[in-house]
Amino acid sequence: MKVTDFLTVQSVIPALKSREKNAVLEEMAHWLVSSHPQLERSRVLAVLQEREKISTTAIGEGVAIPHGKLAGVDRVLGAFARSAEGVDFASLDGEPTHLFFALIAPENAAADHLKALARISRLLKDEAFRSRLMGGETAADLYSIIAEEDEKF
């Protein structure tokens, strides 16, 4: 599974407006719904918030992958967002989070959900890739950077 299988240029937020964890989740849920109108914003937000209650999805090195499963979704859907300033997302390393990948997967698609999470994690482990993402300016730039990196593996 490639990131470009579930991410589109329309679901890329080049500059998050939100500066607080819950507001970031709200903004990303809104963006997912605007790219995928079949979703209900309140349900997407609730799924992302519930997952954060279990433990933070901010894995360190400026990266968070909020995610969850939702009934009625037919495939993995994603959104990418960047915060130049960084957000306190209760990261495991205590540092601000700058790069966010939100994923919503079908309720009965554990394998696809895990494949998508693994793919994102693998790409974002690369410091040079994270730096390129911080340097991109527009949604198209960021999508292009992600698609290019996605093709390497």
Backbone hydrogen bonds, N-H to C=O, Kabsch-Sander energy under -0.5 kcal/mol:
donor,donor_aa,acceptor,acceptor_aa,energy
5,D,2,K,-1.4
6,F,3,V,-1.8
7,L,3,V,-1.2
11,S,8,T,-1.4
12,V,9,V,-1.3
13,I,80,F,-3.2
16,L,82,R,-3.1
21,K,88,D,-0.6
24,V,20,E,-2.3
25,L,21,K,-2.1
26,E,22,N,-2.3
27,E,23,A,-2.6
28,M,24,V,-2.7
29,A,25,L,-2.4
30,H,26,E,-2.5
31,W,27,E,-2.2
32,L,28,M,-2.6
33,V,29,A,-2.3
34,S,30,H,-2.2
35,S,31,W,-1.6
36,H,32,L,-1.7
39,L,36,H,-2.4
41,R,39,L,-0.5
44,V,40,E,-2.4
45,L,41,R,-2.8
46,A,42,S,-2.2
47,V,43,R,-2.2
48,L,44,V,-2.3
49,Q,45,L,-2.8
50,E,46,A,-2.6
51,R,47,V,-1.9
52,E,48,L,-1.7
53,K,49,Q,-1.5
54,I,50,E,-1.0
54,I,51,R,-0.5
55,S,51,R,-1.6
59,I,57,T,-1.0
59,I,63,V,-1.1
60,G,63,V,-1.1
63,V,60,G,-1.4
64,A,99,L,-2.3
65,I,57,T,-2.2
68,G,103,L,-1.3
70,L,105,A,-2.8
73,V,70,L,-1.4
77,L,104,I,-2.9
78,G,6,F,-1.9
79,A,102,A,-2.0
80,F,11,S,-2.3
81,A,100,F,-2.7
82,R,13,I,-1.7
83,S,98,H,-2.7
87,V,97,T,-2.0
88,D,19,R,-0.6
89,F,87,V,-1.2
92,L,58,A,-1.8
94,G,91,S,-1.3
97,T,87,V,-2.9
98,H,62,G,-1.9
99,L,62,G,-3.1
100,F,81,A,-2.9
101,F,64,A,-2.2
102,A,79,A,-2.7
102,A,100,F,-0.5
103,L,66,P,-2.1
104,I,77,L,-2.6
105,A,68,G,-2.4
107,E,70,L,-0.8
109,A,106,P,-1.6
113,H,109,A,-2.4
114,L,110,A,-2.6
115,K,111,A,-2.4
116,A,112,D,-2.5
117,L,113,H,-2.3
118,A,114,L,-2.6
119,R,115,K,-2.3
120,I,116,A,-2.3
121,S,117,L,-2.6
122,R,118,A,-2.5
123,L,119,R,-2.3
124,L,120,I,-2.6
125,K,121,S,-0.8
125,K,122,R,-0.8
126,D,123,L,-1.3
127,E,125,K,-0.7
130,R,126,D,-2.2
131,S,127,E,-2.3
132,R,128,A,-2.2
133,L,129,F,-2.3
134,M,130,R,-1.9
135,G,131,S,-1.2
136,G,132,R,-1.2
142,L,138,T,-2.5
143,Y,139,A,-2.7
144,S,140,A,-2.4
145,I,141,D,-2.3
146,I,142,L,-2.4
147,A,143,Y,-3.1
148,E,144,S,-2.5
149,E,145,I,-2.1
150,D,146,I,-2.6
151,E,147,A,-1.4
152,K,149,E,-1.2
153,F,150,D,-0.8
